[in-house]
Structure formats: C-alpha cells, structure tokens
C-alpha cells in the first residue's frame, strides 16, 4: 500500500538534469497563450521553475512603452502569486543588434527582471541582418557577437547559441572553428553566461539540409566543448504553442555531452536583481 501511495505522488522528472524551463513565450510577444496559462501548465507538469521570457525589441509588447513593460511584469507577478508549486521568473529575450554585442534592452529595464536572455535575430547586423556571403566571415561574426554579449553585465544567458542553419550561407555546428568556440566558451565561463539548450533547435536548421540526427551529433560536440570549459547550461522548450516543459531533445544533447547536474542552472536559487 505504501509503495502504491509513493507511486501516486512521486515526480518522475526528479531524475532529470534539471526540472525547469527557462525560455518561454506568451501572447505578450509571439506566443499564443497568456502568462496565466503557462503558469497553470507549469504547476500541472510539476516543474520546479519556469522563466517567462517574451521578446524585447520594437514591435513586441513588453518593449512598446514603459507602461507596457510595467503591465508585463505585473501580469507575471499576479500569475505567480498565491501558489508555491513552481518558481516563476520574470524574464525577457532580448536580441543582439550588432557584432559588438549591443543589446536591445537597457540596464534600467533589465535590472527589474530576474532572467535575461539574448539571441541572434532578424535585427542582428552582421549575422542575421546583412549576412556576410563568406561563410568564414559569417561564423567569425557570430562568435565575435557572442563574445561582445559576454560583456553585458545584466545578461544571464545566450539563447539557443549557433542557431545559424536557416541563413544564407548556413553555418552548421561542426563548421565553426574549434579555436573560436573555445575562446567563447572560456569567456562565457569566466563571466558566468549560461548556454541555453532549447528543445526546438531543429527549427533553426530546417532549411539547411542537415539530417536531424546529424544535427544532434554535431550539437552534442559543441555542448561537450563548452562543458569542458566550465560553462553552465539551462534546458528550455522555447515554448510558443503549448510546448512548455518539452525538453526531451535538450536533455538528450546535454547527457550525451557529459553535462552533470552540477553544471545546470539551479533555477530555485536565482535571486531578484533588486
């Protein structure tokens, strides 16, 4: 009887590298569902922690005005209050603007958040915007951009690093020179910038022609290199459409790369900036 009772209350995800999802989107940006539903889902899935990280650049809700940003934070705070099932972090996914690592959110706004991501996106000059025709120059620009991001004092994590498969030219994980990867890994470890492994990485390589399992193998080797330099990691769904907590591929990559729990972000220990 006791064994049956235990089975009814045991969380099967306690064996996971981390029971969190630290990159998600809501209807505040390009996600479909409201903040309240993501929090309800996180509670139902018995996640330890999630971060609401809607996009922050012109045209996206949280960046429309200071008043909109206030409402965004208030909505997250309301959705997470009155329960202690799951830790809910107020976050943002900014975008990098150029190869120097200039970022789309300023320090004043970032200081009000608990988790700040930044990605390469359509506004990223020299990488996704005006992509160099020479693949070598392109890959160097990507790494130099990430190196610049490491100097942003309020950045916590680089979102889905090396998501460069759908550009022209495309750049696959295995094509990045090892010395550039190592330079970046060492700086990320030094500055405690987290590597975000998202479940939907295949999306960023759908136009590249690479087979899904070949991509997995290549990404594993990149993660292995970064882990060897002491970089910390987070697992994420990058949820936009009811994918919260879906981190199966992310965990597969991290485990194959030899990442241990000790190298995973402990989301329950993340503190408010002020």
Rosetta silent file (secondary structure, phi, psi, omega in degrees, C-alpha in Angstrom):
SEQUENCE: XXXXXXXXXXXXXXXXXXXXXXXXXXXXXXXXXXXXXXXXXXXXXXXXXXXXXXXXXXXXXXXXXXXXXXXXXXXXXXXXXXXXXXXXXXXXXXXXXXXXXXXXXXXXXXXXXXXXXXXXXXXXXXXXXXXXXXXXXXXXXXXXXXXXXXXXXXXXXXXXXXXXXXXXXXXXXXXXXXXXXXXXXXXXXXXXXXXXXXXXXXXXXXXXXXXXXXXXXXXXXXXXXXXXXXXXXXXXXXXXXXXXXXXXXXXXXXXXXXXXXXXXXXXXXXXXXX
SCORE:     score description
SCORE:     0.000 S_00000001
   1 L     0.000  -42.037  179.741    0.000    0.000    0.000 S_00000001
   2 H   -65.048  -39.759  178.919    2.809    2.382    0.861 S_00000001
   3 H   -62.078  -39.061  178.413    4.578    1.647   -2.443 S_00000001
   4 H   -66.381  -41.412  177.793    1.376    2.435   -4.312 S_00000001
   5 H   -61.390  -42.053  179.178    0.976    5.675   -2.388 S_00000001
   6 H   -62.171  -41.469 -179.445    4.564    6.653   -3.225 S_00000001
   7 H   -63.582  -29.864 -179.123    3.963    5.947   -6.909 S_00000001
   8 H   -75.254  -21.269 -175.233    0.961    8.246   -6.848 S_00000001
   9 H  -114.701   -9.074 -178.173    2.970   11.185   -5.507 S_00000001
  10 L   -71.573  135.324  174.047    6.443   10.692   -6.998 S_00000001
  11 L   -87.486  113.907 -176.366    7.517   13.223   -9.616 S_00000001
  12 H   -67.147  -11.419 -177.233    9.072   11.167  -12.449 S_00000001
  13 H   -89.966    3.863  178.614   11.133   14.162  -13.552 S_00000001
  14 H   -66.487  -16.233  177.839   13.305   14.177  -10.444 S_00000001
  15 H   -82.277  -10.436 -174.853   15.816   12.096  -12.420 S_00000001
  16 L   -68.518  158.366  175.254   16.213   14.869  -14.989 S_00000001
  17 L   -59.065  -38.261  176.738   19.321   17.020  -15.231 S_00000001
  18 L  -156.063  139.316 -179.075   17.101   19.959  -14.330 S_00000001
  19 L  -102.816   58.544 -178.310   13.371   20.245  -13.796 S_00000001
  20 E  -139.514  169.556  174.243   12.996   23.705  -15.280 S_00000001
  21 E  -144.176  103.495 -168.340   12.098   25.535  -18.494 S_00000001
  22 E  -109.093   24.630  175.971   13.880   28.888  -18.677 S_00000001
  23 E  -152.158  100.171 -177.137   12.961   30.132  -22.162 S_00000001
  24 E  -141.289  159.117 -179.039    9.241   30.552  -22.914 S_00000001
  25 L  -131.038  150.472 -179.583    6.941   32.950  -24.762 S_00000001
  26 L  -127.727 -174.060  178.523    3.395   34.168  -24.234 S_00000001
  27 L   -68.423   -3.359  172.115    0.863   36.328  -26.043 S_00000001
  28 L   -68.936  -23.278  175.156    2.879   39.318  -24.858 S_00000001
  29 L  -129.633 -111.239 -176.685    5.151   38.662  -27.854 S_00000001
  30 L  -108.148   15.905  171.947    4.851   35.872  -30.443 S_00000001
  31 L   -84.291  165.498 -175.820    3.481   33.140  -28.204 S_00000001
  32 L   -92.881  -28.272 -167.293   -0.134   32.079  -28.407 S_00000001
  33 L  -111.665  155.533 -179.075   -1.155   31.758  -24.772 S_00000001
  34 L   -74.035  163.024  178.496   -1.356   34.130  -21.802 S_00000001
  35 H   -54.152  -43.272 -175.246    1.052   34.143  -18.896 S_00000001
  36 H   -58.710  -37.488 -179.773   -1.581   32.659  -16.609 S_00000001
  37 H   -69.780  -39.874  177.744   -1.896   29.509  -18.730 S_00000001
  38 H   -60.963  -40.054  178.688    1.855   28.907  -18.789 S_00000001
  39 H   -66.645  -41.515  176.591    1.944   29.122  -15.017 S_00000001
  40 H   -60.795  -43.616  178.681   -1.001   26.729  -14.745 S_00000001
  41 H   -62.418  -44.002 -179.937    0.739   24.307  -17.122 S_00000001
  42 H   -60.029  -38.984  177.770    3.989   24.530  -15.168 S_00000001
  43 H   -67.470  -41.997  179.878    2.120   23.676  -11.990 S_00000001
  44 H   -64.451  -37.747 -178.468    0.335   20.772  -13.666 S_00000001
  45 L   -81.353   -3.677 -179.102    3.622   19.401  -15.062 S_00000001
  46 L    57.178   41.395  170.574    5.239   19.772  -11.612 S_00000001
  47 L   -71.594  150.169  175.122    8.143   21.802  -12.937 S_00000001
  48 L   -75.818  -38.230 -174.479   10.384   23.353  -10.309 S_00000001
  49 E  -158.021  148.917  169.795   10.764   26.645  -12.186 S_00000001
  50 E  -135.108  157.642  170.412    9.995   28.463  -15.406 S_00000001
  51 E  -119.270  127.630  171.758   11.087   31.803  -16.840 S_00000001
  52 E   -85.426  114.373 -171.650    8.660   33.904  -18.860 S_00000001
  53 E  -129.619   65.794  179.530   10.994   35.417  -21.467 S_00000001
  54 E   -68.961  156.120 -177.140    8.994   37.300  -24.059 S_00000001
  55 E   -63.811  143.664  178.369   10.802   39.111  -26.844 S_00000001
  56 E  -128.504   93.642  170.164   12.010   42.633  -26.137 S_00000001
  57 L  -163.038  165.410 -175.478   12.512   44.762  -29.226 S_00000001
  58 L   -52.837  132.989 -178.662   10.360   47.309  -31.108 S_00000001
  59 L   101.445  -15.463  177.405    7.034   45.816  -32.133 S_00000001
  60 L  -101.817  143.822 -170.579    6.844   43.363  -29.250 S_00000001
  61 H   -47.698  -53.357 -176.211    4.513   44.032  -26.323 S_00000001
  62 H   -62.951  -21.459 -177.154    6.933   44.454  -23.418 S_00000001
  63 H   -96.753    0.756 -175.635    9.008   46.956  -25.429 S_00000001
  64 L   -64.040  -38.358 -177.917    6.114   49.139  -26.601 S_00000001
  65 L  -167.790  167.258  175.149    6.388   51.568  -23.683 S_00000001
  66 H   -62.501  -34.748  179.165    7.377   51.798  -20.046 S_00000001
  67 H   -66.510  -39.759  178.044    3.716   51.361  -19.175 S_00000001
  68 H   -65.281  -40.463  178.221    3.537   48.156  -21.225 S_00000001
  69 H   -62.116  -41.934  177.009    6.677   46.858  -19.537 S_00000001
  70 H   -60.120  -43.693 -178.879    5.114   47.585  -16.146 S_00000001
  71 H   -65.570  -37.860  177.747    1.956   45.689  -17.147 S_00000001
  72 H   -59.250  -49.554  179.721    4.037   42.746  -18.360 S_00000001
  73 H   -64.993  -39.524  179.480    5.808   42.444  -15.014 S_00000001
  74 H   -63.506  -39.936 -179.629    2.566   42.942  -13.108 S_00000001
  75 H   -65.715  -41.551  176.723    0.858   40.175  -15.075 S_00000001
  76 H   -63.591  -43.464 -178.676    3.670   37.723  -14.347 S_00000001
  77 H   -62.630  -39.874  179.186    3.635   38.702  -10.692 S_00000001
  78 H   -66.430  -39.945 -177.423   -0.130   38.183  -10.470 S_00000001
  79 H   -69.222  -29.296 -177.354    0.057   34.785  -12.178 S_00000001
  80 H   -92.254  -12.099 -176.341    2.762   33.506   -9.853 S_00000001
  81 L   -77.666  157.621  175.727    1.300   34.821   -6.610 S_00000001
  82 L    75.824   12.064  177.312   -0.801   32.741   -4.268 S_00000001
  83 L  -148.086  152.812  175.749    0.933   29.452   -5.103 S_00000001
  84 L  -129.248   23.496  178.541    4.199   27.781   -4.232 S_00000001
  85 L   -71.621  -37.383 -172.443    4.096   24.875   -6.694 S_00000001
  86 L  -142.813  141.033  173.520    6.519   26.457   -9.162 S_00000001
  87 E   -81.400  126.532 -179.177    9.060   29.282   -9.173 S_00000001
  88 E  -116.662  117.912 -177.554    8.151   31.751  -11.933 S_00000001
  89 E   -96.951  136.821  173.453   10.876   34.147  -13.059 S_00000001
  90 E   -81.629  115.400 -176.034   10.207   37.497  -14.690 S_00000001
  91 E  -137.767 -178.619 -179.289   12.391   37.467  -17.785 S_00000001
  92 E  -150.407  147.339  164.786   12.966   38.764  -21.286 S_00000001
  93 E  -108.926  103.687  174.930   14.559   37.527  -24.502 S_00000001
  94 E   -80.968  175.718  174.587   16.402   40.495  -25.943 S_00000001
  95 E  -127.617  148.193  179.396   18.100   40.462  -29.331 S_00000001
  96 E   -84.732  141.937 -170.556   21.644   41.458  -30.186 S_00000001
  97 L  -100.679  -24.024 -179.724   21.890   44.419  -32.553 S_00000001
  98 L  -159.891  179.449 -173.681   25.413   44.227  -33.985 S_00000001
  99 L   -73.393   -7.266  175.115   28.734   42.385  -33.847 S_00000001
 100 L   -82.361  -10.822 -178.367   29.883   44.421  -30.841 S_00000001
 101 L    92.300   14.894  176.360   27.226   42.741  -28.703 S_00000001
 102 L   -63.422  138.412 -167.975   24.954   45.765  -28.332 S_00000001
 103 E  -119.255  154.862 -171.672   21.652   44.529  -26.909 S_00000001
 104 L   -81.542   -4.751  176.184   18.012   45.596  -27.362 S_00000001
 105 L  -119.637  138.352 -178.545   17.246   46.087  -23.658 S_00000001
 106 L   -88.740  170.644 -175.416   18.937   48.689  -21.489 S_00000001
 107 H   -63.457  -37.956 -176.302   20.249   48.258  -17.979 S_00000001
 108 H   -61.701  -41.869  178.102   17.401   50.162  -16.326 S_00000001
 109 H   -74.869  -40.225 -178.443   14.768   47.781  -17.677 S_00000001
 110 H   -62.543  -33.958 -177.887   16.927   44.683  -17.258 S_00000001
 111 L   -65.873  -15.046  178.334   17.521   45.444  -13.591 S_00000001
 112 L   -89.462   -1.397 -176.428   13.817   44.932  -12.945 S_00000001
 113 L  -105.003  168.906  178.752   13.987   41.372  -14.277 S_00000001
 114 L  -110.716  -16.626 -179.605   15.157   38.074  -12.854 S_00000001
 115 E  -153.747  119.749 -176.324   16.374   36.345  -16.033 S_00000001
 116 E  -118.726  119.977  173.642   17.658   37.983  -19.232 S_00000001
 117 E  -104.478  162.340  171.740   18.324   36.042  -22.433 S_00000001
 118 E  -147.033  138.956 -177.848   19.648   37.385  -25.724 S_00000001
 119 E  -124.453  168.257  162.740   19.552   35.819  -29.183 S_00000001
 120 L   -82.591  131.017 -179.131   20.707   36.329  -32.731 S_00000001
 121 L  -147.134 -168.448 -173.377   17.679   37.521  -34.678 S_00000001
 122 L   -66.030  -14.159  178.373   16.471   39.463  -37.674 S_00000001
 123 L   -99.467    8.082 -174.540   17.797   42.739  -36.203 S_00000001
 124 L   -89.941   96.410 -177.398   21.328   41.398  -35.646 S_00000001
 125 E   -63.263  133.315  177.223   23.566   43.348  -38.027 S_00000001
 126 L    89.335   -5.436  175.938   26.458   41.363  -39.482 S_00000001
 127 L  -129.240  -79.240  179.012   24.937   37.967  -38.718 S_00000001
 128 L   -84.742  -22.459  176.172   21.213   37.562  -39.450 S_00000001
 129 E  -108.969  126.655 -173.855   20.930   41.033  -40.985 S_00000001
 130 L    54.374   53.957 -179.954   23.239   41.650  -43.952 S_00000001
 131 L   -61.013  128.755  178.137   24.733   38.192  -43.508 S_00000001
 132 L   -59.519  140.753  178.308   28.262   38.018  -44.985 S_00000001
 133 L   -69.909  -28.994  178.834   28.462   35.958  -48.169 S_00000001
 134 L   -81.797  118.819 -175.864   31.714   34.430  -46.965 S_00000001
 135 H   -61.722  -37.343  179.152   30.875   31.649  -44.510 S_00000001
 136 H   -62.174  -43.375  177.307   34.147   32.049  -42.638 S_00000001
 137 H   -64.472  -41.950  179.035   33.487   35.742  -42.051 S_00000001
 138 H   -58.172  -50.227 -178.147   29.919   34.941  -41.044 S_00000001
 139 H   -64.553  -36.940  176.845   30.954   32.381  -38.430 S_00000001
 140 H   -65.605  -39.803  176.786   33.600   34.709  -37.051 S_00000001
 141 H   -60.734  -41.081  179.171   30.977   37.463  -36.799 S_00000001
 142 H   -59.573  -49.209 -177.778   28.674   35.116  -34.884 S_00000001
 143 H   -66.640  -41.477  178.840   31.357   34.260  -32.353 S_00000001
 144 H   -63.205  -36.665  176.352   32.522   37.879  -32.034 S_00000001
 145 H   -61.920  -46.410  178.481   28.924   38.905  -31.425 S_00000001
 146 H   -63.967  -38.096  176.891   28.604   36.351  -28.638 S_00000001
 147 H   -60.908  -40.499  176.477   31.918   37.473  -27.158 S_00000001
 148 H   -63.932  -38.302  178.076   30.526   41.004  -27.052 S_00000001
 149 H   -60.042  -33.430 -179.484   27.379   39.761  -25.341 S_00000001
 150 L   -62.642  -17.499  179.450   29.517   38.340  -22.564 S_00000001
 151 L   -88.818   -4.583  178.017   30.432   41.921  -21.651 S_00000001
 152 L   -78.409  113.155 -169.706   26.801   42.890  -20.996 S_00000001
 153 L   -67.135  -21.350 -177.353   26.707   42.938  -17.174 S_00000001
 154 L  -103.091    9.494  177.379   22.997   42.204  -16.879 S_00000001
 155 L   -84.197  135.713  176.433   22.871   39.278  -19.335 S_00000001
 156 L  -100.360  -40.337 -172.485   22.224   35.829  -17.873 S_00000001
 157 E  -149.051  146.777  170.488   22.130   33.504  -20.878 S_00000001
 158 E   -89.690  122.690 -177.443   22.724   33.324  -24.621 S_00000001
 159 L   -76.187  133.705  177.981   19.571   31.963  -26.235 S_00000001
 160 L    29.131   68.232 -178.206   19.962   28.915  -28.497 S_00000001
 161 L   -56.651  145.231  176.112   23.612   29.543  -29.477 S_00000001
 162 L    63.920   40.651  176.877   24.672   28.839  -33.073 S_00000001
 163 L   -86.043   57.685 -166.000   21.119   28.885  -34.459 S_00000001
 164 L  -115.623   31.924 -177.226   22.602   29.620  -37.873 S_00000001
 165 L   -90.879  -17.890 -175.229   21.191   26.915  -40.142 S_00000001
 166 L  -102.175    3.109  178.381   18.477   28.841  -41.979 S_00000001
 167 L   -85.687  170.582  174.471   20.587   31.774  -43.136 S_00000001
 168 L  -123.904  110.690   -0.159   22.356   32.123  -46.497 S_00000001
 169 L   -73.366  161.011  172.727   25.005   30.912  -46.183 S_00000001
 170 L   -86.445  158.419  176.655   24.086   28.466  -43.447 S_00000001
 171 L  -134.655  113.811 -179.175   26.578   27.554  -40.743 S_00000001
 172 L   -84.627  155.432 -178.508   26.326   24.137  -39.113 S_00000001
 173 H   -52.745  -40.703 -176.576   27.638   23.499  -35.597 S_00000001
 174 H   -72.099  -12.278 -177.359   30.505   21.331  -36.852 S_00000001
 175 H   -86.969  -13.415  179.867   31.685   24.062  -39.218 S_00000001
 176 L   -72.667  131.617  179.382   32.659   26.544  -36.502 S_00000001
 177 L   -60.616  136.301 -176.588   36.434   26.618  -35.936 S_00000001
 178 H   -59.159  -37.016 -177.265   37.395   24.987  -32.662 S_00000001
 179 H   -67.850  -32.204  177.064   39.641   27.823  -31.533 S_00000001
 180 H   -71.147  -41.245  177.850   36.764   30.316  -31.836 S_00000001
 181 H   -61.390  -42.765 -177.943   34.414   28.051  -29.920 S_00000001
 182 H   -66.445  -40.593  177.314   36.978   27.570  -27.173 S_00000001
 183 H   -59.033  -44.163  179.267   37.616   31.313  -26.896 S_00000001
 184 H   -66.623  -44.415 -179.121   33.893   31.900  -26.491 S_00000001
 185 H   -59.242  -41.819 -179.330   33.447   29.038  -24.031 S_00000001
 186 H   -64.932  -39.066  179.904   36.230   30.352  -21.836 S_00000001
 187 H   -72.240  -38.248  176.841   34.730   33.838  -21.753 S_00000001
 188 H   -61.699  -41.425  178.395   31.224   32.525  -21.054 S_00000001
 189 H   -65.085  -42.424 -179.341   32.584   30.502  -18.147 S_00000001
 190 H   -62.614  -41.264 -176.672   34.555   33.484  -16.842 S_00000001
 191 H   -93.161    1.240 -178.638   31.518   35.806  -16.999 S_00000001
 192 L    56.423   47.923  173.350   29.036   33.098  -15.918 S_00000001
 193 L   -93.340  125.889 -173.056   26.960   33.413  -19.075 S_00000001
 194 E   -83.433  143.119  177.106   24.639   30.424  -19.391 S_00000001
 195 E   -94.144  118.303 -177.109   24.319   28.313  -22.575 S_00000001
 196 E   -91.567  111.618  176.490   20.619   27.820  -23.426 S_00000001
 197 E   -98.252  110.237 -176.887   19.900   24.397  -24.973 S_00000001
 198 E   -98.294  151.155 -178.363   16.418   24.568  -26.479 S_00000001
 199 L   -69.012  -28.314 -173.395   14.288   21.620  -27.469 S_00000001
 200 L   -97.180   32.259 -179.520   13.340   23.141  -30.817 S_00000001
 201 H   -57.910  -33.591 -179.590   16.867   23.556  -32.186 S_00000001
 202 H   -56.190  -31.960  178.532   15.870   21.635  -35.326 S_00000001
 203 H   -54.572  -38.307 -175.448   13.668   24.589  -36.290 S_00000001
 204 H   -79.007    0.496  178.999   16.788   26.689  -36.774 S_00000001
 205 H  -130.259   15.169 -175.103   18.233   24.158  -39.225 S_00000001
 206 L   -65.247  -25.309 -178.810   15.115   23.144  -41.158 S_00000001
 207 L  -100.285    3.222 -172.496   16.366   24.809  -44.360 S_00000001
 208 L   -86.914  -18.213 -177.557   19.988   23.667  -44.069 S_00000001
 209 L    88.163   -4.825 -179.695   19.592   20.150  -45.435 S_00000001
 210 L   -75.142  139.985  176.434   21.187   18.504  -42.403 S_00000001
 211 L   -70.361  143.497 -176.031   19.570   15.293  -41.171 S_00000001
 212 H   -53.030  -44.183 -176.999   18.036   15.653  -37.691 S_00000001
 213 H   -75.855  -23.469  172.905   20.259   13.075  -36.017 S_00000001
 214 H   -69.200  -39.735  175.896   23.340   14.507  -37.687 S_00000001
 215 H   -61.117  -44.527  178.785   22.430   17.879  -36.187 S_00000001
 216 H   -55.829  -48.607 -178.174   22.061   16.244  -32.786 S_00000001
 217 H   -60.946  -41.570  179.822   25.518   14.679  -33.054 S_00000001
 218 H   -67.519  -41.507 -178.291   27.098   17.984  -34.094 S_00000001
 219 H   -68.706  -34.825  175.885   25.376   19.967  -31.350 S_00000001
 220 H   -56.573  -43.477 -177.651   26.427   17.390  -28.756 S_00000001
 221 H   -67.432  -36.647  175.725   30.068   18.029  -29.652 S_00000001
 222 H   -63.898  -47.463  179.613   29.637   21.793  -29.316 S_00000001
 223 H   -62.021  -39.151  178.689   27.989   21.378  -25.919 S_00000001
 224 H   -60.041  -43.247  179.004   30.730   18.946  -24.868 S_00000001
 225 H   -61.706  -46.125 -178.516   33.396   21.536  -25.687 S_00000001
 226 H   -66.601  -37.950  177.497   31.594   24.246  -23.709 S_00000001
 227 H   -63.244  -38.492  179.818   31.008   21.904  -20.787 S_00000001
 228 H   -64.270  -23.118  178.131   34.700   21.076  -20.746 S_00000001
 229 L   -92.965    2.519  175.407   35.489   24.761  -20.268 S_00000001
 230 L    91.111   15.274  178.518   33.146   25.024  -17.274 S_00000001
 231 L   -71.393  145.701  174.290   30.146   26.722  -18.892 S_00000001
 232 L   -94.163  158.279 -173.855   26.770   26.335  -17.160 S_00000001
 233 E  -130.640  157.573  168.332   23.620   25.289  -19.014 S_00000001
 234 E  -131.013  152.387  173.968   19.869   25.622  -18.925 S_00000001
 235 E  -104.050  141.712 -176.104   17.201   23.470  -20.589 S_00000001
 236 E  -148.297  154.659  172.398   14.332   25.154  -22.389 S_00000001
 237 L   -90.829  -26.079 -165.514   11.389   24.471  -24.643 S_00000001
 238 L    54.021   44.713 -173.537   11.379   27.929  -26.283 S_00000001
 239 E   -62.671  130.972  169.478    7.641   27.396  -25.998 S_00000001
 240 L  -123.639  -24.136 -173.374    5.330   29.396  -28.241 S_00000001
 241 L  -141.363   78.728  176.134    2.421   26.943  -28.602 S_00000001
 242 L    54.076   34.915  176.601    1.741   24.711  -25.561 S_00000001
 243 L  -103.870   13.077 -176.776    5.226   23.233  -25.601 S_00000001
 244 L   -53.667  134.565  176.213    6.076   24.195  -22.041 S_00000001
 245 L    80.776   -2.796  179.705    8.316   21.671  -20.326 S_00000001
 246 L   -83.638   93.966 -175.819    9.120   19.794  -23.535 S_00000001
 247 L  -125.492   25.644 -175.211   12.885   19.470  -23.099 S_00000001
 248 H   -59.747  -49.618 -178.825   13.473   15.897  -24.267 S_00000001
 249 H   -65.839  -40.717 -179.768   15.938   16.754  -27.056 S_00000001
 250 H   -58.935  -43.866  179.731   17.716   19.296  -24.872 S_00000001
 251 H   -68.710  -37.735  177.081   18.310   16.700  -22.166 S_00000001
 252 H   -56.658  -47.935 -179.851   19.428   14.121  -24.734 S_00000001
 253 H   -62.124  -48.192 -176.842   22.098   16.526  -26.011 S_00000001
 254 H   -63.333  -41.565  179.672   23.269   17.521  -22.544 S_00000001
 255 H   -67.081  -42.743  179.249   23.527   13.936  -21.318 S_00000001
 256 H   -64.977  -28.917  178.883   25.416   12.768  -24.395 S_00000001
 257 L   -81.311   -4.062  177.537   27.799   15.683  -23.942 S_00000001
 258 L    83.472   14.924  178.536   28.532   14.549  -20.390 S_00000001
 259 L   -69.829  137.530  179.792   26.971   17.542  -18.648 S_00000001
 260 L  -105.887  168.859  177.638   26.199   16.878  -14.984 S_00000001
 261 H   -58.459  -32.328 -179.395   23.607   18.355  -12.655 S_00000001
 262 H   -64.736  -18.610  178.234   26.337   20.459  -11.129 S_00000001
 263 H   -98.771    4.313  177.749   26.697   22.351  -14.428 S_00000001
 264 E   -93.807  143.802  174.344   22.987   23.092  -14.702 S_00000001
 265 L   -59.401  132.687  172.507   21.492   26.364  -13.526 S_00000001
 266 L   -92.314   95.299 -172.534   19.693   25.926  -10.212 S_00000001
 267 H   -65.022  -23.053  179.714   16.639   27.997  -11.021 S_00000001
 268 H   -73.642  -12.412 -178.811   15.381   27.879   -7.448 S_00000001
 269 H  -104.558    3.350  178.149   18.435   29.859   -6.353 S_00000001
 270 L   -71.369  127.312 -177.212   18.080   32.682   -8.867 S_00000001
 271 L  -103.082  157.891  176.072   17.611   35.917   -6.957 S_00000001
 272 L   -70.421  144.245 -176.757   15.859   39.138   -7.846 S_00000001
 273 L   -68.664  -35.455  177.666   18.218   41.861   -9.036 S_00000001
 274 L  -156.914    0.000    0.000   16.707   44.429   -6.729 S_00000001
